[in-house]
């Protein structure tokens, strides 16, 4: 056993039931859970034209950059008084009418996965326990730490777990 899931916790299914087990995405890796404990939800997500995605993503990235220099506060979600990495991303997207989960682990499973090479402004770049918003040029805007606050970092300064396109 590598961990436990809370009742109602959502995970991305990598492969459906085989001999009673379902392969899922779990904390940057993969694991198996008995199909006795899984309810599969299938959703159809509308796809917008690439132009709309680029424009909205750029809007998100530009808006996020307005908060550079503001403080990092662990557990915080305030864009002005302080946020941690997932609280920062959640609050930025909330401004655009998009409700995101609160933790980086839950953010690993939302939207659509894209290769890093296909990253566009507004995409979420997720690491082990960290998340930032891609702004282009191999850079992210993110809530870094208490010393640096909200700022710009290299998107490749840590190992990328996944890139998620939300818009």
C-alpha positions in Angstrom: 0.0 0.0 0.0 1.4 3.4 -1.0 -1.3 5.6 0.4 -5.0 6.1 1.1 -7.7 8.0 -0.7 -10.4 9.9 1.1 -14.0 9.1 0.4 -15.1 11.2 -2.6 -11.6 12.1 -3.6 -11.2 12.3 -7.4 -8.3 10.8 -9.3 -7.6 10.4 -13.0 -8.1 6.8 -14.3 -5.2 5.6 -16.3 -6.7 2.2 -17.2 -10.1 0.8 -16.3 -10.8 -2.4 -14.4 -8.6 -5.4 -15.1 -9.0 -8.3 -12.7 -10.8 -6.0 -10.3 -8.2 -3.3 -10.2 -8.1 0.2 -11.7 -4.9 2.0 -12.4 -5.0 5.6 -11.2 -2.8 8.7 -11.1 -1.6 9.2 -7.5 0.9 11.8 -6.1 2.9 12.2 -9.2 2.9 8.5 -9.9 0.5 5.7 -10.5 -1.2 3.2 -8.2 -4.0 0.7 -8.2 -7.4 0.7 -6.4 -10.0 -2.0 -6.1 -13.0 -1.4 -8.4 -15.2 -2.1 -5.4 -14.3 1.4 -4.1 -14.5 3.4 -7.4 -17.4 5.2 -9.0 -16.4 6.3 -12.5 -17.6 9.7 -13.7 -17.4 10.4 -17.4 -17.7 13.9 -18.6 -17.7 15.6 -22.0 -15.7 18.8 -22.0 -16.4 21.3 -24.8 -13.4 22.2 -26.8 -12.9 25.8 -27.9 -11.0 27.1 -30.9 -7.2 27.4 -30.4 -7.5 31.2 -30.8 -9.9 31.5 -27.8 -7.6 29.3 -25.7 -4.5 31.4 -26.5 -6.3 34.7 -25.8 -7.8 33.5 -22.5 -4.6 31.9 -21.4 -2.6 35.0 -22.1 -5.2 37.0 -20.1 -4.8 34.6 -17.2 -1.0 34.9 -17.4 -1.0 38.7 -17.6 -3.5 39.0 -14.7 -1.4 36.6 -12.6 1.7 38.8 -13.2 0.0 41.8 -11.7 0.5 40.2 -8.2 4.3 39.8 -8.5 5.9 41.0 -5.3 3.0 40.2 -3.1 3.6 37.9 -0.1 3.6 34.1 0.2 1.4 32.8 3.0 1.2 29.0 3.6 -2.5 28.1 3.3 -3.4 31.5 2.0 -5.6 32.3 -1.0 -5.5 36.1 -1.0 -3.8 37.7 -4.1 -3.0 40.8 -2.1 -2.4 39.6 1.5 -0.7 36.3 0.6 -1.2 32.9 -0.9 0.6 29.7 -1.2 1.2 28.1 -4.7 -2.1 26.3 -5.1 -4.1 29.2 -3.4 -2.5 31.6 -5.8 -3.4 29.6 -8.9 -6.9 28.9 -7.5 -7.6 32.6 -6.9 -6.3 33.7 -10.3 -8.5 31.3 -12.1 -11.5 32.1 -9.9 -11.3 35.7 -11.3 -12.0 34.1 -14.7 -15.0 32.1 -13.4 -13.1 28.8 -13.1 -13.3 26.9 -9.9 -10.2 24.8 -9.2 -9.4 22.4 -6.5 -7.4 23.7 -3.5 -4.4 21.3 -3.5 -1.7 20.7 -6.1 -2.4 17.0 -6.0 -6.1 17.5 -7.0 -5.0 20.1 -9.7 -2.9 17.3 -11.3 -6.2 15.8 -12.7 -8.2 18.7 -14.0 -8.4 20.1 -17.5 -6.5 18.4 -20.3 -3.0 17.1 -20.1 -0.6 18.5 -22.7 3.1 17.9 -23.3 5.4 20.5 -21.9 6.6 21.4 -25.4 3.0 22.4 -26.2 2.7 24.7 -23.1 0.8 27.9 -23.7 0.4 30.9 -21.4 -2.3 30.1 -18.8 -1.4 26.4 -18.6 -0.8 24.9 -15.1 2.7 23.5 -14.7 2.7 21.0 -11.8 5.5 19.6 -9.8 5.7 17.4 -6.8 3.8 19.5 -4.3 4.0 22.8 -6.3 2.1 24.5 -9.1 2.6 27.6 -11.2 1.0 29.4 -14.2 3.0 29.2 -17.5 3.6 32.7 -18.9 5.8 31.7 -21.9 9.5 31.6 -22.5 10.0 28.6 -20.2 8.8 30.7 -17.2 6.0 30.5 -14.6 4.5 33.0 -12.3 4.0 31.3 -8.9 3.9 31.8 -5.1 7.5 30.7 -4.5 8.1 30.8 -0.7 8.0 33.2 2.3 11.3 34.8 1.3 10.5 35.4 -2.4 6.7 35.8 -2.4 4.9 35.8 -5.7 7.3 35.9 -8.6 8.6 34.5 -11.8 10.6 31.3 -11.9 12.1 29.0 -14.6 9.4 26.4 -15.5 12.2 23.8 -15.6 13.8 24.5 -12.2 12.0 21.4 -10.9 10.9 18.2 -12.4 7.6 18.7 -14.2 5.0 16.1 -13.2 2.3 17.3 -15.6 1.0 20.3 -17.7 -2.7 20.9 -17.6 -4.7 23.1 -20.0 -7.7 24.5 -18.2 -9.1 27.0 -20.7 
